[in-house]
Amino acid sequence: MRKELKRLLGQGLNNKGMGTVEMILIIVVLIGLVLIFKNQIQDLAEIIFEKIAADSSAILA
């Protein structure tokens, strides 16, 4: 019984490949979100860069 329990507990400690799989899943989810919200991200980036340009010209003037 103890050997079986140790074997089952030992399997939980041997998950070296899980980090890679988790990273790939995270990247896939992020790419999906970017594709879904592409237009909104572009609009937001344009607004941010316009404000940066306006503020920088005010500082330099």
All heavy atoms as TSV, in Angstrom:
chain	resi	resn	atom	element	x	y	z
A	1	MET	N	N	0.818	-1.196	0.000
A	1	MET	CA	C	0.000	0.000	0.000
A	1	MET	C	C	0.861	1.258	0.000
A	1	MET	O	O	0.577	2.193	-0.725
A	1	MET	CB	C	-0.918	-0.049	1.231
A	1	MET	CG	C	-1.817	1.134	1.384
A	1	MET	SD	S	-3.148	1.046	0.193
A	1	MET	CE	C	-4.131	2.386	0.705
A	2	ARG	N	N	1.919	1.273	0.795
A	2	ARG	CA	C	2.793	2.447	0.845
A	2	ARG	C	C	3.498	2.677	-0.479
A	2	ARG	O	O	3.660	3.813	-0.916
A	2	ARG	CB	C	3.835	2.292	1.952
A	2	ARG	CG	C	3.294	2.578	3.307
A	2	ARG	CD	C	4.407	2.585	4.305
A	2	ARG	NE	N	3.926	3.091	5.569
A	2	ARG	CZ	C	4.658	3.251	6.621
A	2	ARG	NH1	N	5.943	2.927	6.585
A	2	ARG	NH2	N	4.150	3.711	7.731
A	3	LYS	N	N	3.933	1.596	-1.119
A	3	LYS	CA	C	4.621	1.736	-2.401
A	3	LYS	C	C	3.688	2.347	-3.446
A	3	LYS	O	O	4.088	3.198	-4.226
A	3	LYS	CB	C	5.132	0.382	-2.889
A	3	LYS	CG	C	6.312	-0.142	-2.122
A	3	LYS	CD	C	6.784	-1.459	-2.688
A	3	LYS	CE	C	7.938	-1.993	-1.872
A	3	LYS	NZ	N	8.410	-3.280	-2.396
A	4	GLU	N	N	2.440	1.908	-3.441
A	4	GLU	CA	C	1.466	2.439	-4.391
A	4	GLU	C	C	1.207	3.928	-4.117
A	4	GLU	O	O	1.131	4.734	-5.037
A	4	GLU	CB	C	0.151	1.652	-4.282
A	4	GLU	CG	C	-0.882	2.047	-5.298
A	4	GLU	CD	C	-0.497	1.687	-6.712
A	4	GLU	OE1	O	0.326	0.780	-6.923
A	4	GLU	OE2	O	-1.023	2.334	-7.631
A	5	LEU	N	N	1.103	4.295	-2.853
A	5	LEU	CA	C	0.882	5.686	-2.482
A	5	LEU	C	C	2.073	6.545	-2.876
A	5	LEU	O	O	1.916	7.639	-3.418
A	5	LEU	CB	C	0.621	5.793	-0.976
A	5	LEU	CG	C	0.246	7.167	-0.445
A	5	LEU	CD1	C	-1.013	7.674	-1.120
A	5	LEU	CD2	C	0.087	7.131	1.058
A	6	LYS	N	N	3.279	6.059	-2.629
A	6	LYS	CA	C	4.482	6.803	-3.012
A	6	LYS	C	C	4.556	6.966	-4.527
A	6	LYS	O	O	4.950	8.006	-5.038
A	6	LYS	CB	C	5.734	6.101	-2.492
A	6	LYS	CG	C	5.958	6.279	-1.028
A	6	LYS	CD	C	7.259	5.623	-0.599
A	6	LYS	CE	C	7.499	5.812	0.883
A	6	LYS	NZ	N	8.757	5.207	1.312
A	7	ARG	N	N	4.163	5.922	-5.250
A	7	ARG	CA	C	4.195	5.993	-6.710
A	7	ARG	C	C	3.206	7.041	-7.211
A	7	ARG	O	O	3.508	7.857	-8.081
A	7	ARG	CB	C	3.863	4.637	-7.323
A	7	ARG	CG	C	3.996	4.607	-8.841
A	7	ARG	CD	C	3.643	3.244	-9.412
A	7	ARG	NE	N	2.246	2.903	-9.247
A	7	ARG	CZ	C	1.265	3.350	-10.045
A	7	ARG	NH1	N	1.531	4.158	-11.041
A	7	ARG	NH2	N	0.025	2.988	-9.844
A	8	LEU	N	N	2.006	7.076	-6.633
A	8	LEU	CA	C	1.002	8.058	-7.048
A	8	LEU	C	C	1.440	9.471	-6.697
A	8	LEU	O	O	1.266	10.403	-7.490
A	8	LEU	CB	C	-0.341	7.741	-6.389
A	8	LEU	CG	C	-1.067	6.511	-6.910
A	8	LEU	CD1	C	-2.300	6.225	-6.064
A	8	LEU	CD2	C	-1.440	6.668	-8.363
A	9	LEU	N	N	2.009	9.667	-5.519
A	9	LEU	CA	C	2.482	10.982	-5.127
A	9	LEU	C	C	3.686	11.408	-5.954
A	9	LEU	O	O	3.846	12.579	-6.274
A	9	LEU	CB	C	2.824	11.012	-3.636
A	9	LEU	CG	C	1.631	10.885	-2.683
A	9	LEU	CD1	C	2.114	10.802	-1.242
A	9	LEU	CD2	C	0.673	12.030	-2.867
A	10	GLY	N	N	4.526	10.481	-6.313
A	10	GLY	CA	C	5.699	10.774	-7.122
A	10	GLY	C	C	5.341	11.243	-8.513
A	10	GLY	O	O	6.026	12.068	-9.106
A	11	GLN	N	N	4.233	10.761	-9.060
A	11	GLN	CA	C	3.808	11.195	-10.386
A	11	GLN	C	C	3.415	12.654	-10.379
A	11	GLN	O	O	3.588	13.358	-11.365
A	11	GLN	CB	C	2.629	10.341	-10.873
A	11	GLN	CG	C	3.034	8.960	-11.306
A	11	GLN	CD	C	1.848	8.147	-11.774
A	11	GLN	OE1	O	0.699	8.543	-11.588
A	11	GLN	NE2	N	2.112	7.000	-12.369
A	12	GLY	N	N	2.886	13.137	-9.269
A	12	GLY	CA	C	2.507	14.537	-9.181
A	12	GLY	C	C	3.710	15.459	-9.196
A	12	GLY	O	O	3.632	16.609	-9.573
A	13	LEU	N	N	4.864	14.961	-8.775
A	13	LEU	CA	C	6.066	15.774	-8.736
A	13	LEU	C	C	6.797	15.800	-10.064
A	13	LEU	O	O	7.650	16.648	-10.288
A	13	LEU	CB	C	7.013	15.243	-7.644
A	13	LEU	CG	C	6.461	15.266	-6.214
A	13	LEU	CD1	C	7.446	14.599	-5.270
A	13	LEU	CD2	C	6.162	16.680	-5.782
A	14	ASN	N	N	6.472	14.885	-10.956
A	14	ASN	CA	C	7.182	14.785	-12.228
A	14	ASN	C	C	6.351	15.431	-13.333
A	14	ASN	O	O	5.698	14.761	-14.112
A	14	ASN	CB	C	7.463	13.316	-12.556
A	14	ASN	CG	C	8.356	13.168	-13.761
A	14	ASN	OD1	O	8.944	14.136	-14.223
A	14	ASN	ND2	N	8.456	11.968	-14.281
A	15	ASN	N	N	6.370	16.744	-13.397
A	15	ASN	CA	C	5.616	17.452	-14.429
A	15	ASN	C	C	6.502	18.490	-15.098
A	15	ASN	O	O	6.180	19.657	-15.162
A	15	ASN	CB	C	4.345	18.072	-13.860
A	15	ASN	CG	C	4.617	18.914	-12.637
A	15	ASN	OD1	O	5.765	19.087	-12.247
A	15	ASN	ND2	N	3.572	19.438	-12.034
A	16	LYS	N	N	7.632	18.042	-15.598
A	16	LYS	CA	C	8.604	18.939	-16.232
A	16	LYS	C	C	8.055	19.568	-17.499
A	16	LYS	O	O	8.338	20.713	-17.806
A	16	LYS	CB	C	9.889	18.180	-16.550
A	16	LYS	CG	C	10.627	17.697	-15.336
A	16	LYS	CD	C	11.842	16.881	-15.738
A	16	LYS	CE	C	12.531	16.292	-14.518
A	16	LYS	NZ	N	13.627	15.404	-14.892
A	17	GLY	N	N	7.276	18.826	-18.271
A	17	GLY	CA	C	6.766	19.327	-19.538
A	17	GLY	C	C	5.570	20.246	-19.399
A	17	GLY	O	O	5.147	20.876	-20.359
A	18	MET	N	N	5.005	20.348	-18.228
A	18	MET	CA	C	3.810	21.160	-18.042
A	18	MET	C	C	4.079	22.648	-18.274
A	18	MET	O	O	3.219	23.358	-18.756
A	18	MET	CB	C	3.235	20.948	-16.641
A	18	MET	CG	C	2.604	19.587	-16.448
A	18	MET	SD	S	1.283	19.261	-17.625
A	18	MET	CE	C	0.089	20.448	-17.085
A	19	GLY	N	N	5.252	23.122	-17.929
A	19	GLY	CA	C	5.559	24.535	-18.134
A	19	GLY	C	C	5.470	24.927	-19.588
A	19	GLY	O	O	4.932	25.976	-19.936
A	20	THR	N	N	5.976	24.085	-20.464
A	20	THR	CA	C	5.948	24.364	-21.900
A	20	THR	C	C	4.519	24.379	-22.421
A	20	THR	O	O	4.131	25.272	-23.173
A	20	THR	CB	C	6.772	23.304	-22.656
A	20	THR	OG1	O	8.081	23.270	-22.108
A	20	THR	CG2	C	6.831	23.609	-24.127
A	21	VAL	N	N	3.732	23.392	-22.019
A	21	VAL	CA	C	2.346	23.310	-22.477
A	21	VAL	C	C	1.565	24.528	-21.981
A	21	VAL	O	O	0.790	25.127	-22.734
A	21	VAL	CB	C	1.691	22.001	-21.977
A	21	VAL	CG1	C	0.204	21.983	-22.264
A	21	VAL	CG2	C	2.373	20.811	-22.610
A	22	GLU	N	N	1.781	24.920	-20.732
A	22	GLU	CA	C	1.084	26.080	-20.193
A	22	GLU	C	C	1.464	27.345	-20.940
A	22	GLU	O	O	0.603	28.182	-21.236
A	22	GLU	CB	C	1.389	26.231	-18.709
A	22	GLU	CG	C	0.767	25.135	-17.871
A	22	GLU	CD	C	1.291	25.116	-16.455
A	22	GLU	OE1	O	2.236	25.867	-16.144
A	22	GLU	OE2	O	0.747	24.347	-15.654
A	23	MET	N	N	2.744	27.515	-21.246
A	23	MET	CA	C	3.181	28.703	-21.982
A	23	MET	C	C	2.562	28.742	-23.376
A	23	MET	O	O	2.130	29.801	-23.833
A	23	MET	CB	C	4.715	28.738	-22.080
A	23	MET	CG	C	5.393	29.034	-20.765
A	23	MET	SD	S	4.908	30.601	-20.043
A	23	MET	CE	C	5.532	31.735	-21.245
A	24	ILE	N	N	2.502	27.629	-24.048
A	24	ILE	CA	C	1.903	27.577	-25.387
A	24	ILE	C	C	0.422	27.931	-25.312
A	24	ILE	O	O	-0.090	28.699	-26.141
A	24	ILE	CB	C	2.123	26.191	-26.029
A	24	ILE	CG1	C	3.607	26.017	-26.367
A	24	ILE	CG2	C	1.255	26.010	-27.266
A	24	ILE	CD1	C	3.975	24.636	-26.835
A	25	LEU	N	N	-0.283	27.407	-24.306
A	25	LEU	CA	C	-1.702	27.732	-24.159
A	25	LEU	C	C	-1.913	29.212	-23.875
A	25	LEU	O	O	-2.834	29.831	-24.418
A	25	LEU	CB	C	-2.324	26.885	-23.045
A	25	LEU	CG	C	-2.528	25.416	-23.371
A	25	LEU	CD1	C	-3.014	24.663	-22.146
A	25	LEU	CD2	C	-3.508	25.252	-24.519
A	26	ILE	N	N	-1.078	29.794	-23.052
A	26	ILE	CA	C	-1.185	31.224	-22.755
A	26	ILE	C	C	-0.960	32.045	-24.015
A	26	ILE	O	O	-1.689	32.997	-24.299
A	26	ILE	CB	C	-0.194	31.620	-21.642
A	26	ILE	CG1	C	-0.654	31.028	-20.317
A	26	ILE	CG2	C	-0.064	33.133	-21.539
A	26	ILE	CD1	C	0.353	31.148	-19.206
A	27	ILE	N	N	0.040	31.680	-24.799
A	27	ILE	CA	C	0.327	32.400	-26.046
A	27	ILE	C	C	-0.840	32.277	-27.020
A	27	ILE	O	O	-1.238	33.261	-27.660
A	27	ILE	CB	C	1.647	31.894	-26.668
A	27	ILE	CG1	C	2.824	32.319	-25.783
A	27	ILE	CG2	C	1.815	32.402	-28.088
A	27	ILE	CD1	C	4.134	31.678	-26.164
A	28	VAL	N	N	-1.417	31.096	-27.130
A	28	VAL	CA	C	-2.555	30.889	-28.029
A	28	VAL	C	C	-3.737	31.755	-27.602
A	28	VAL	O	O	-4.405	32.396	-28.434
A	28	VAL	CB	C	-2.944	29.395	-28.081
A	28	VAL	CG1	C	-4.294	29.186	-28.733
A	28	VAL	CG2	C	-1.873	28.601	-28.809
A	29	VAL	N	N	-4.000	31.816	-26.292
A	29	VAL	CA	C	-5.105	32.640	-25.787
A	29	VAL	C	C	-4.846	34.118	-26.072
A	29	VAL	O	O	-5.742	34.843	-26.510
A	29	VAL	CB	C	-5.327	32.390	-24.284
A	29	VAL	CG1	C	-6.259	33.420	-23.687
A	29	VAL	CG2	C	-5.862	30.984	-24.063
A	30	LEU	N	N	-3.612	34.567	-25.847
A	30	LEU	CA	C	-3.286	35.972	-26.105
A	30	LEU	C	C	-3.433	36.320	-27.580
A	30	LEU	O	O	-3.968	37.382	-27.923
A	30	LEU	CB	C	-1.869	36.286	-25.627
A	30	LEU	CG	C	-1.690	36.351	-24.108
A	30	LEU	CD1	C	-0.219	36.545	-23.762
A	30	LEU	CD2	C	-2.531	37.457	-23.533
A	31	ILE	N	N	-2.982	35.445	-28.457
A	31	ILE	CA	C	-3.125	35.681	-29.897
A	31	ILE	C	C	-4.601	35.738	-30.272
A	31	ILE	O	O	-5.031	36.598	-31.061
A	31	ILE	CB	C	-2.372	34.608	-30.713
A	31	ILE	CG1	C	-0.864	34.789	-30.534
A	31	ILE	CG2	C	-2.760	34.657	-32.180
A	31	ILE	CD1	C	-0.035	33.681	-31.137
A	32	GLY	N	N	-5.404	34.851	-29.693
A	32	GLY	CA	C	-6.842	34.873	-29.954
A	32	GLY	C	C	-7.481	36.171	-29.509
A	32	GLY	O	O	-8.305	36.753	-30.226
A	33	LEU	N	N	-7.096	36.654	-28.331
A	33	LEU	CA	C	-7.644	37.925	-27.842
A	33	LEU	C	C	-7.241	39.089	-28.731
A	33	LEU	O	O	-8.048	39.983	-28.999
A	33	LEU	CB	C	-7.188	38.173	-26.405
A	33	LEU	CG	C	-7.825	37.283	-25.340
A	33	LEU	CD1	C	-7.151	37.502	-24.002
A	33	LEU	CD2	C	-9.315	37.538	-25.257
A	34	VAL	N	N	-6.007	39.079	-29.192
A	34	VAL	CA	C	-5.551	40.146	-30.092
A	34	VAL	C	C	-6.337	40.114	-31.397
A	34	VAL	O	O	-6.745	41.164	-31.900
A	34	VAL	CB	C	-4.031	40.027	-30.355
A	34	VAL	CG1	C	-3.598	40.915	-31.496
A	34	VAL	CG2	C	-3.257	40.370	-29.094
A	35	LEU	N	N	-6.578	38.935	-31.924
A	35	LEU	CA	C	-7.343	38.843	-33.165
A	35	LEU	C	C	-8.788	39.293	-32.972
A	35	LEU	O	O	-9.369	39.950	-33.844
A	35	LEU	CB	C	-7.302	37.414	-33.708
A	35	LEU	CG	C	-5.939	36.942	-34.215
A	35	LEU	CD1	C	-6.007	35.471	-34.617
A	35	LEU	CD2	C	-5.482	37.791	-35.390
A	36	ILE	N	N	-9.361	38.962	-31.818
A	36	ILE	CA	C	-10.747	39.341	-31.561
A	36	ILE	C	C	-10.877	40.856	-31.388
A	36	ILE	O	O	-11.789	41.482	-31.930
A	36	ILE	CB	C	-11.285	38.606	-30.316
A	36	ILE	CG1	C	-11.440	37.114	-30.626
A	36	ILE	CG2	C	-12.618	39.184	-29.848
A	36	ILE	CD1	C	-11.732	36.263	-29.412
A	37	PHE	N	N	-9.944	41.451	-30.642
A	37	PHE	CA	C	-10.045	42.872	-30.315
A	37	PHE	C	C	-9.069	43.728	-31.123
A	37	PHE	O	O	-8.666	44.795	-30.669
A	37	PHE	CB	C	-9.797	43.069	-28.817
A	37	PHE	CG	C	-10.834	42.405	-27.959
A	37	PHE	CD1	C	-10.523	41.272	-27.235
A	37	PHE	CD2	C	-12.118	42.903	-27.891
A	37	PHE	CE1	C	-11.468	40.654	-26.431
A	37	PHE	CE2	C	-13.079	42.296	-27.097
A	37	PHE	CZ	C	-12.747	41.168	-26.374
A	38	LYS	N	N	-8.717	43.294	-32.321
A	38	LYS	CA	C	-7.716	43.978	-33.140
A	38	LYS	C	C	-8.098	45.431	-33.408
A	38	LYS	O	O	-7.283	46.338	-33.224
A	38	LYS	CB	C	-7.530	43.229	-34.459
A	38	LYS	CG	C	-6.528	43.852	-35.377
A	38	LYS	CD	C	-6.425	43.064	-36.676
A	38	LYS	CE	C	-5.478	43.748	-37.621
A	38	LYS	NZ	N	-5.446	43.086	-38.917
A	39	ASN	N	N	-9.323	45.673	-33.825
A	39	ASN	CA	C	-9.745	47.042	-34.168
A	39	ASN	C	C	-9.728	47.947	-32.941
A	39	ASN	O	O	-9.288	49.099	-33.021
A	39	ASN	CB	C	-11.140	47.028	-34.794
A	39	ASN	CG	C	-11.122	46.358	-36.157
A	39	ASN	OD1	O	-10.116	46.352	-36.837
A	39	ASN	ND2	N	-12.252	45.767	-36.520
A	40	GLN	N	N	-10.209	47.431	-31.820
A	40	GLN	CA	C	-10.227	48.238	-30.597
A	40	GLN	C	C	-8.810	48.561	-30.136
A	40	GLN	O	O	-8.538	49.670	-29.669
A	40	GLN	CB	C	-10.981	47.512	-29.471
A	40	GLN	CG	C	-12.468	47.421	-29.708
A	40	GLN	CD	C	-12.877	46.183	-30.494
A	40	GLN	OE1	O	-12.062	45.534	-31.132
A	40	GLN	NE2	N	-14.157	45.867	-30.457
A	41	ILE	N	N	-7.897	47.614	-30.265
A	41	ILE	CA	C	-6.496	47.833	-29.875
A	41	ILE	C	C	-5.866	48.890	-30.777
A	41	ILE	O	O	-5.144	49.777	-30.306
A	41	ILE	CB	C	-5.706	46.516	-29.913
A	41	ILE	CG1	C	-6.220	45.554	-28.834
A	41	ILE	CG2	C	-4.209	46.756	-29.733
A	41	ILE	CD1	C	-5.658	44.156	-28.928
A	42	GLN	N	N	-6.148	48.823	-32.081
A	42	GLN	CA	C	-5.603	49.806	-33.010
A	42	GLN	C	C	-6.137	51.200	-32.705
A	42	GLN	O	O	-5.379	52.184	-32.713
A	42	GLN	CB	C	-5.928	49.420	-34.452
A	42	GLN	CG	C	-5.100	48.275	-34.972
A	42	GLN	CD	C	-5.510	47.870	-36.387
A	42	GLN	OE1	O	-6.610	48.156	-36.832
A	42	GLN	NE2	N	-4.604	47.191	-37.074
A	43	ASP	N	N	-7.436	51.310	-32.440
A	43	ASP	CA	C	-8.024	52.614	-32.106
A	43	ASP	C	C	-7.408	53.177	-30.830
A	43	ASP	O	O	-7.082	54.368	-30.764
A	43	ASP	CB	C	-9.541	52.494	-31.943
A	43	ASP	CG	C	-10.247	52.171	-33.251
A	43	ASP	OD1	O	-9.644	52.394	-34.328
A	43	ASP	OD2	O	-11.402	51.689	-33.193
A	44	LEU	N	N	-7.263	52.336	-29.830
A	44	LEU	CA	C	-6.668	52.774	-28.573
A	44	LEU	C	C	-5.228	53.227	-28.766
A	44	LEU	O	O	-4.810	54.265	-28.235
A	44	LEU	CB	C	-6.743	51.653	-27.538
A	44	LEU	CG	C	-6.175	51.967	-26.162
A	44	LEU	CD1	C	-6.973	53.081	-25.503
A	44	LEU	CD2	C	-6.176	50.717	-25.299
A	45	ALA	N	N	-4.461	52.481	-29.559
A	45	ALA	CA	C	-3.065	52.843	-29.814
A	45	ALA	C	C	-2.978	54.180	-30.554
A	45	ALA	O	O	-2.122	55.015	-30.242
A	45	ALA	CB	C	-2.371	51.746	-30.621
A	46	GLU	N	N	-3.863	54.404	-31.514
A	46	GLU	CA	C	-3.871	55.678	-32.238
A	46	GLU	C	C	-4.165	56.841	-31.292
A	46	GLU	O	O	-3.498	57.883	-31.350
A	46	GLU	CB	C	-4.912	55.640	-33.353
A	46	GLU	CG	C	-4.509	54.791	-34.536
A	46	GLU	CD	C	-5.596	54.705	-35.594
A	46	GLU	OE1	O	-6.550	55.519	-35.554
A	46	GLU	OE2	O	-5.499	53.827	-36.455
A	47	ILE	N	N	-5.129	56.675	-30.417
A	47	ILE	CA	C	-5.472	57.729	-29.460
A	47	ILE	C	C	-4.290	58.020	-28.541
A	47	ILE	O	O	-3.948	59.177	-28.278
A	47	ILE	CB	C	-6.723	57.331	-28.644
A	47	ILE	CG1	C	-7.953	57.316	-29.544
A	47	ILE	CG2	C	-6.935	58.269	-27.460
A	47	ILE	CD1	C	-9.179	56.692	-28.910
A	48	ILE	N	N	-3.654	56.975	-28.058
A	48	ILE	CA	C	-2.511	57.145	-27.156
A	48	ILE	C	C	-1.373	57.873	-27.858
A	48	ILE	O	O	-0.785	58.809	-27.300
A	48	ILE	CB	C	-2.049	55.782	-26.609
A	48	ILE	CG1	C	-3.105	55.223	-25.647
A	48	ILE	CG2	C	-0.691	55.886	-25.915
A	48	ILE	CD1	C	-2.849	53.801	-25.218
A	49	PHE	N	N	-1.063	57.473	-29.096
A	49	PHE	CA	C	0.039	58.118	-29.813
A	49	PHE	C	C	-0.295	59.567	-30.178
A	49	PHE	O	O	0.590	60.423	-30.198
A	49	PHE	CB	C	0.437	57.315	-31.045
A	49	PHE	CG	C	1.228	56.080	-30.707
A	49	PHE	CD1	C	0.790	54.823	-31.092
A	49	PHE	CD2	C	2.416	56.163	-29.997
A	49	PHE	CE1	C	1.511	53.692	-30.777
A	49	PHE	CE2	C	3.148	55.040	-29.674
A	49	PHE	CZ	C	2.692	53.797	-30.068
A	50	GLU	N	N	-1.553	59.859	-30.466
A	50	GLU	CA	C	-1.945	61.246	-30.727
A	50	GLU	C	C	-1.752	62.104	-29.481
A	50	GLU	O	O	-1.258	63.229	-29.558
A	50	GLU	CB	C	-3.406	61.299	-31.195
A	50	GLU	CG	C	-3.621	60.805	-32.612
A	50	GLU	CD	C	-5.092	60.699	-32.980
A	50	GLU	OE1	O	-5.964	61.037	-32.145
A	50	GLU	OE2	O	-5.369	60.264	-34.106
A	51	LYS	N	N	-2.116	61.572	-28.321
A	51	LYS	CA	C	-1.929	62.320	-27.071
A	51	LYS	C	C	-0.452	62.504	-26.765
A	51	LYS	O	O	-0.036	63.570	-26.301
A	51	LYS	CB	C	-2.628	61.608	-25.918
A	51	LYS	CG	C	-4.132	61.730	-25.975
A	51	LYS	CD	C	-4.791	61.125	-24.764
A	51	LYS	CE	C	-6.298	61.291	-24.866
A	51	LYS	NZ	N	-6.992	60.827	-23.665
A	52	ILE	N	N	0.347	61.486	-27.026
A	52	ILE	CA	C	1.791	61.601	-26.801
A	52	ILE	C	C	2.376	62.676	-27.706
A	52	ILE	O	O	3.175	63.511	-27.274
A	52	ILE	CB	C	2.494	60.250	-27.023
A	52	ILE	CG1	C	2.117	59.268	-25.916
A	52	ILE	CG2	C	4.007	60.417	-27.097
A	52	ILE	CD1	C	2.609	57.851	-26.152
A	53	ALA	N	N	1.976	62.675	-28.969
A	53	ALA	CA	C	2.485	63.671	-29.915
A	53	ALA	C	C	2.061	65.074	-29.494
A	53	ALA	O	O	2.861	66.020	-29.552
A	53	ALA	CB	C	1.994	63.349	-31.330
A	54	ALA	N	N	0.822	65.242	-29.082
A	54	ALA	CA	C	0.331	66.556	-28.665
A	54	ALA	C	C	1.056	67.028	-27.402
A	54	ALA	O	O	1.475	68.186	-27.314
A	54	ALA	CB	C	-1.172	66.509	-28.427
A	55	ASP	N	N	1.257	66.137	-26.450
A	55	ASP	CA	C	1.947	66.513	-25.210
A	55	ASP	C	C	3.407	66.818	-25.460
A	55	ASP	O	O	3.955	67.744	-24.869
A	55	ASP	CB	C	1.807	65.410	-24.167
A	55	ASP	CG	C	0.386	65.277	-23.613
A	55	ASP	OD1	O	-0.414	66.213	-23.825
A	55	ASP	OD2	O	0.083	64.248	-22.998
A	56	SER	N	N	4.039	66.048	-26.328
A	56	SER	CA	C	5.459	66.287	-26.595
A	56	SER	C	C	5.654	67.612	-27.337
A	56	SER	O	O	6.622	68.328	-27.088
A	56	SER	CB	C	6.074	65.144	-27.374
A	56	SER	OG	O	5.499	65.039	-28.665
A	57	SER	N	N	4.746	67.953	-28.235
A	57	SER	CA	C	4.880	69.236	-28.932
A	57	SER	C	C	4.617	70.388	-27.972
A	57	SER	O	O	5.226	71.451	-28.104
A	57	SER	CB	C	3.928	69.292	-30.125
A	57	SER	OG	O	2.592	69.246	-29.688
A	58	ALA	N	N	3.740	70.196	-26.992
A	58	ALA	CA	C	3.502	71.241	-25.997
A	58	ALA	C	C	4.722	71.423	-25.092
A	58	ALA	O	O	5.049	72.536	-24.698
A	58	ALA	CB	C	2.281	70.893	-25.155
A	59	ILE	N	N	5.393	70.356	-24.781
A	59	ILE	CA	C	6.585	70.430	-23.923
A	59	ILE	C	C	7.738	71.098	-24.684
A	59	ILE	O	O	8.473	71.928	-24.138
A	59	ILE	CB	C	6.989	69.023	-23.441
A	59	ILE	CG1	C	5.944	68.496	-22.460
A	59	ILE	CG2	C	8.364	69.058	-22.768
A	59	ILE	CD1	C	6.145	67.052	-22.076
A	60	LEU	N	N	7.892	70.750	-25.959
A	60	LEU	CA	C	9.009	71.273	-26.753
A	60	LEU	C	C	8.793	72.717	-27.189
A	60	LEU	O	O	9.749	73.414	-27.516
A	60	LEU	CB	C	9.233	70.388	-27.985
A	60	LEU	CG	C	9.702	68.962	-27.677
A	60	LEU	CD1	C	9.785	68.141	-28.971
A	60	LEU	CD2	C	11.040	68.954	-26.960
A	61	ALA	N	N	7.550	73.175	-27.197
A	61	ALA	CA	C	7.260	74.536	-27.665
A	61	ALA	C	C	7.595	75.586	-26.645
A	61	ALA	O	O	7.881	75.500	-25.563
A	61	ALA	CB	C	5.789	74.657	-28.037
